[in-house]
Amino acid sequence: MKILVCAKVIDGELNPFDESALECALTLSNDVAVISMGPPSCENVLKPLTRLGSKVTLICDNLYAGSDTLATAYILATAIKKEKYDLILCGRQSIDGDTAQVGPMLSQMLGIPLITNALSVKVKGKNVYAETRMSDEKAMLPSLITVERGYVLRFPSIFSKTGNVNVFDNSILCCNLEKCGFSGSPTKVLQTFENEHGKRKCKFISMEDLFPLIERLISANHIDKKTKDVSKKLKSVWAVGEEVVEKAKEISEEVVLIEKSTPKIIASKAKKEKPDVILWNADLWGRKTAPQVAATLDTGLCADCTMLETDGENLIMYRPARSGNIIAKIMCVKKPQMATVRTRTESSDIIVAGGKGIADKIEKMYELAKKLGAEIGASRGLVDMDKIPYNKQIGLTGKTISPKVYIAIGISGAVQHTCAVEGADTIIAINPDKNARIFEYADYGIIGCF
């Protein structure tokens, strides 16, 4: 069985999600090939992978520079169509863009089944089976699977030899240059700036003050956070699913609710009715389905938007990038303009969430949540340790929340987490590190162990 692994080099290292995908492939087959796209410097990072017995190909051409996710998927698909394969594995997402779009777009362009967010993969006969974040799934080969960070890439044998990296440029691939590079990319980054949104003035209290404080906060009225007033609105916006209707109303005079369905059905409806804007929820279903529809419609897609604006004709989208450290202002020059947006999903007044700092004290967190009648949450670090289910993850790649009270225990406060909790009325942080970043985004802080 031949497996292709799509891998990306970021800042001189292999994307960790792609490392996991490669190790997954090596556990399934002895016939594994790696295909990557990037500048010439990537060859130095990719070459050691040949010691694992993998054939490695680097797609490298200045004509491809500046490609967005749609253009990247198109170039990769063009290269892959020249190969024989039974299975394609990709990391769930890259840590620089965090869009999780290339894999689903690639599967659509190749016309093969897609499974996303796989924790483990097995092949039996003509079928592939995957345990994913939400369920167990099955697909016929050939298919494409995006893999979580559940596998650790092995070290090569001391007896292995380094091979050569094949380098393909457009003289070999013959891509349509109107679909490549910056000029061929429908999504355009207009501006980037440091993300400092959501900072609060923290008041430090003792552990003994915690329960009386929570009682006062819960008895208070929920703060009505008004949305930004938009003077100019779009005439009409499609909202795929009930979750994004309110977001659509903020920027549109008319909202058309579209029932969730297969990518084929939604894309067919869009081709017929030609909407200007389509919004999706940035949950697992939306992050899987929206890129497939974008690939079918040959249009751009902005992922995980935290804010939307409009000049009355165009949709302006803001999203975190580089693990949330920067905010990118983006516009799509093709229609329909599409975006997945962050929505609030919790129903509890209180959420108690833990980070890696309480990995050995999970039971105490559950006890506190039960005592408060609170919902459980977690940072990505705790979820990656398999201590808490993925559907409880709060953050850039999890869910966005807005409870009356949010209690963060043992959470350092990475941007990818704080950008998803800024809707909470009150944030209480408990951490033994007095310099933890989470205190900059909390209303109350407790320095100490939980």
Buried (B, 14 or more C-beta within 10 A) or exposed (E): BBBBBBBBBBEEEBBBBBBBBBBBBBEBBEBBBBBBBBEEEBBEBBBBBBBBBBBBBBBBBEBBEBBBBBBBBBBBBBBBEEEEBBBBBBBBBBBEBBBBBBBBBBBBBBEBBBBBBBBBBEBEEEEBBBBBBBEEBEBEBBBBBBBBBBBEBEEBEEEEEEBEBBBBBBEBBEBEEEBBBEEBBBBBBEEEEEBEBBEBEBEEBEEEEBEEBBEEBBEEEEEEEEEEEBEEBBEBBBBBBEBBBBBBBBBBEEBBEBEBEEBEEBBBBBEEEEBBBBBBBBBBBBBBBBBBBBBBBEBBBBBBBBBBBBEEEBBBBBBBBBBBEBBBBBBBEBBBBBBBBBBBBBEBBBBBBBBBBBBEBBEEBBEBBEEBEBBBBBBBBBBBEEBBEBBBBBBBBBBBBBBBBBBBBBBBBBBBBBBBBBBBBBBBBBBEEEEBBBBBBBBBBBBEEB
